[in-house]
């Protein structure tokens, strides 16, 4: 069987070698398609693939139609909105992600961005400290739990709201649960977003929600660009709440306007950097290869995200 690694943004060479070892130890053939720019290259490479490992690459109806032998696609990472789950199900293809493999890398970025923000983006002027601040986590999955762990090292108070995580589970992790998203924004100095982009969450973080934050609050987004209502948030920050800061790992479509109107209060990474560490790169790639082997050999579907 042929396992295709299709990555327009390639894995690190050491990760590729690790994937190769897992694939070949299980008796499969590894095929690489790296740094491709033409979708036709992907369609051609996928035509005889039994499994595909991707990163942010789009796997849609056209790919599933071309890949007639395909049995499984694994997204090396937590988010999987680049894969058409309905098309996968129609074609009888299992889709998985690799939750938790990038979690520490994203969590460290959150705290790094926060230090940068409270120190006024290192502009030479006096800033403030994270110690004693209240950090709110909107969603308490793998990344949220790691952010909480690191934040405690800064002696921060941590609260969380997650509609799908029981309050007692949040409390067991040493974090204070709150009853609603609005309560989280009301009570916290800083709110860090860890929600996926779903019909319920798209554009849900808007002026009305963020406007509830305490004076000198900070909003952090390492989740998805789509969860932000960019127009209303920009209006809030520029016109009504000049005390608030916004730092993000997902550059807004309106980045130029944000940078111009929020000078000294806004920062975006040039591209999504949360999972861009050597360790996360290796962890996610190896996890993807092992999950494919587990599915092809033993039918293990633990991390399946489509039905």
C-alpha positions in Angstrom: 0.0 0.0 0.0 1.1 3.5 -0.8 1.2 6.3 1.9 1.4 9.8 0.3 2.8 12.7 2.3 1.4 15.7 0.4 2.6 19.0 1.9 2.9 22.3 0.1 4.7 23.4 3.3 7.0 20.4 4.0 7.7 18.7 7.2 11.2 19.1 8.6 13.6 16.5 7.0 13.9 14.7 10.4 10.1 14.4 10.6 10.0 12.9 7.0 12.6 10.4 8.0 10.6 9.4 11.1 7.5 9.1 9.0 9.4 6.9 6.5 10.6 4.7 9.2 7.1 4.1 10.6 5.6 3.5 7.1 8.3 1.1 6.0 8.4 -0.8 9.3 4.7 -1.5 8.7 5.4 -2.8 5.2 4.0 0.2 3.3 5.6 2.4 0.6 6.1 6.1 1.2 5.6 8.7 -1.5 6.5 12.4 -1.1 4.9 15.4 -2.8 6.5 18.5 -1.3 6.4 22.2 -2.1 3.8 21.7 -4.8 2.1 24.7 -6.3 -0.2 23.1 -8.9 -3.3 21.1 -7.7 -2.9 18.8 -10.7 0.3 17.5 -9.1 -1.7 16.6 -6.0 -4.4 14.9 -8.0 -1.8 12.9 -9.9 0.1 11.9 -6.8 -3.1 10.9 -5.0 -4.5 8.7 -7.8 -2.9 5.5 -6.5 -2.6 6.4 -2.8 -4.2 4.3 -0.1 -3.5 6.9 2.6 -2.5 10.6 2.6 -0.9 12.7 5.3 -1.4 16.5 5.0 -0.7 19.7 6.9 -2.8 22.7 5.8 -3.3 21.3 2.3 -6.9 21.3 1.0 -8.4 17.9 0.4 -11.7 18.4 -1.3 -14.2 16.6 -3.6 -11.9 16.8 -6.6 -9.1 15.1 -4.6 -11.3 12.3 -3.3 -12.7 11.7 -6.8 -9.2 11.4 -8.2 -7.9 9.1 -5.3 -10.0 6.0 -6.0 -7.9 3.7 -3.7 -7.9 6.2 -0.8 -8.9 4.8 2.6 -7.7 7.4 5.1 -6.5 11.0 5.3 -4.7 12.3 8.4 -4.3 16.0 9.1 -1.0 16.3 11.0 -2.4 18.8 13.5 -5.5 19.6 15.5 -7.6 21.7 13.0 -9.1 19.9 10.0 -11.2 22.6 8.3 -9.0 22.2 5.2 -10.5 18.7 4.6 -14.1 18.3 3.2 -15.5 15.9 5.7 -18.8 15.4 3.8 -16.9 14.5 0.6 -14.7 12.1 2.5 -17.7 10.3 4.0 -19.4 10.1 0.6 -16.3 8.4 -0.8 -15.9 6.1 2.2 -12.7 7.7 3.4 -11.8 8.0 7.1 -10.4 11.4 8.2 -8.4 11.8 11.3 -6.4 14.6 13.1 -3.6 14.4 15.5 -4.9 16.2 18.6 -2.4 17.3 21.2 0.8 17.0 19.2 1.0 20.7 18.6 -0.5 21.8 21.9 2.6 22.7 23.8 4.0 24.7 20.9 0.8 26.8 20.5 0.6 27.3 24.3 4.2 28.6 24.5 3.4 31.0 21.7 0.4 32.3 23.6 2.5 33.2 26.6 5.3 34.6 24.5 2.8 36.9 22.7 1.4 37.9 26.1 4.8 38.9 27.5 5.4 40.8 24.3 2.0 42.6 24.7 2.3 43.5 28.3 5.8 44.9 27.8 4.4 47.3 25.1 5.9 45.2 22.3 9.4 46.0 23.5 9.1 49.7 22.6 11.4 50.8 25.4 8.5 52.1 27.6 7.5 50.7 31.0 4.9 47.9 30.7 3.3 45.6 33.2 3.6 42.0 34.4 1.6 38.8 33.9 1.8 37.9 37.6 -1.5 38.3 39.3 -3.4 38.9 36.1 -6.5 36.7 35.4 -6.3 34.7 32.2 -9.5 33.4 30.6 -9.4 30.4 28.3 -12.3 30.1 25.8 -12.3 26.3 25.3 -10.3 23.9 27.4 -8.9 21.3 25.1 -5.3 20.2 24.6 -4.0 23.7 23.9 -6.1 25.4 26.6 -4.8 22.9 29.2 -1.2 23.6 28.2 -1.8 27.3 28.3 -3.2 26.9 31.9 -0.2 24.9 32.9 2.3 27.4 31.7 0.3 30.4 33.0 0.4 29.0 36.5 4.2 29.3 36.3 3.7 33.0 35.8 1.6 33.1 38.9 -1.5 34.0 37.0 -5.1 33.1 38.0 -6.7 31.0 35.3 -10.4 30.7 34.4 -12.0 28.7 31.5 -15.3 28.2 29.7 -15.9 25.3 27.5 -19.5 24.3 26.6 -18.3 20.7 26.0 -16.0 20.2 29.0 -17.6 19.6 32.4 -16.9 22.2 35.1 -15.5 19.5 37.4 -12.9 18.5 34.8 -11.8 22.1 34.5 -11.6 22.4 38.3 -9.6 19.2 38.5 -6.9 20.8 36.4 -6.6 23.6 38.9 -8.6 26.1 36.8 -11.7 28.0 37.8 -14.7 27.2 35.6 -17.2 29.9 34.6 -20.7 29.5 33.5 -20.6 31.3 30.1 -18.5 33.0 27.5 -19.7 36.4 28.6 -18.8 35.8 32.2 -15.3 34.8 31.0 -14.9 38.2 29.2 -16.4 40.0 32.2 -14.0 38.6 34.7 -10.6 38.3 32.9 -7.8 40.7 32.2 -6.8 38.5 29.2 -8.8 36.2 27.1 -7.1 33.5 24.9 -9.2 31.9 22.1 -9.0 28.2 21.5 -12.3 27.5 19.7 -12.6 25.9 16.3 -14.2 27.6 13.3 -17.7 26.1 13.2 -21.1 27.5 12.1 -21.7 28.5 15.7 -18.3 30.2 16.3 -17.6 32.0 13.0 -17.6 35.8 13.7 -18.8 35.1 17.2 -16.0 37.2 18.8 -17.3 40.6 18.1 -17.4 44.1 19.5 -20.3 43.2 21.9 -18.3 40.3 23.4 -14.9 41.9 23.5 -16.3 45.1 24.8 -17.1 43.4 28.1 -13.4 43.1 28.9 -11.8 44.9 31.9 -9.8 48.1 31.3 -6.4 47.4 29.6 -7.5 43.9 28.6 -5.8 41.8 26.0 -7.4 39.5 23.5 -5.2 36.6 22.1 -6.1 34.5 19.1 -4.1 31.5 18.2 -7.2 29.6 17.0 -8.8 30.6 13.6 -9.2 33.8 11.7 -12.8 33.1 11.0 -14.0 33.3 14.6 -13.3 37.0 14.7 -15.8 39.6 13.4 -13.0 41.8 12.1 -15.0 44.8 11.2 -16.8 45.2 14.5 -13.7 44.4 16.5 -11.6 47.0 14.7 -14.3 49.6 15.3 -14.4 48.8 19.0 -10.7 48.9 19.4 -10.2 52.1 17.4 -13.2 54.1 18.5 -14.6 52.9 21.9 -11.9 50.9 23.7 -8.5 52.5 23.1 -7.2 50.7 26.2 -7.5 47.2 24.7 -4.8 45.2 22.9 -5.2 42.5 20.3 -2.4 39.9 19.5 -3.0 37.2 17.0 -1.3 34.3 15.3 -3.8 34.4 12.4 -3.5 37.5 10.4 -6.8 39.4 9.8 -7.9 40.1 6.3 -8.0 43.7 7.4 -4.4 43.5 8.7 -3.3 46.8 7.1 -6.2 48.7 8.7 -5.6 47.1 12.1 -1.9 48.0 12.0 -2.6 51.6 10.9 -5.4 52.3 13.4 -4.2 50.3 16.4 -0.5 51.3 16.5 1.1 50.1 19.7 -1.9 47.9 20.6 -1.9 45.3 17.8 0.4 42.5 16.6 0.0 39.7 14.1 2.5 37.1 13.2 3.3 37.2 9.4 1.9 33.6 9.1 0.4 31.1 11.5 3.3 30.1 13.8 1.6 28.2 16.6 2.7 24.8 15.5 5.9 25.9 13.8 8.4 24.2 16.1 10.7 21.3 15.3 9.2 19.3 18.1 5.6 19.8 17.0 6.5 19.2 13.4 8.0 15.8 14.3 5.3 14.8 16.8 2.4 15.5 14.5 4.0 13.8 11.5 4.9 10.6 13.5 1.5 10.5 15.1 -0.1 10.7 11.6 2.0 7.8 10.3 1.2 5.7 13.3 -2.5 6.4 13.1 -2.6 5.3 9.5 -0.8 2.1 10.3 -3.2 1.5 13.2 -6.2 2.0 10.9 -4.9 0.0 8.0 -3.7 -3.0 10.1 -6.2 -3.0 13.0 -9.1 -0.7 12.0 -8.4 1.7 14.9 -10.5 4.9 14.4 -9.8 6.7 17.7 -9.2 10.1 16.2 -11.7 9.9 13.3 -13.4 13.2 12.8 -16.0 12.3 10.1 -18.7 9.7 10.2 
